[in-house]
């Protein structure tokens, strides 16, 4: 999964993540049922806070784009 963060963008980082994941799901780049990186792993890869990835994942789940599986 490729996510690019633009620190000069006017959009908050979590919204950039949400937008890019949505686009990848809609375009078919991310297949139905495909596992995403954990919140901690994504935060580490993007060098951002876990709280930011948590907010992005929660927004995506609330909108029906993700389902959390323990």
HELIX and SHEET records of a PDB file:
HELIX    1   1 UNK A   13  UNK A   27  1                                  15    
HELIX    2   2 UNK A   39  UNK A   46  1                                   8    
HELIX    3   3 UNK A   50  UNK A   62  1                                  13    
END                                                                             
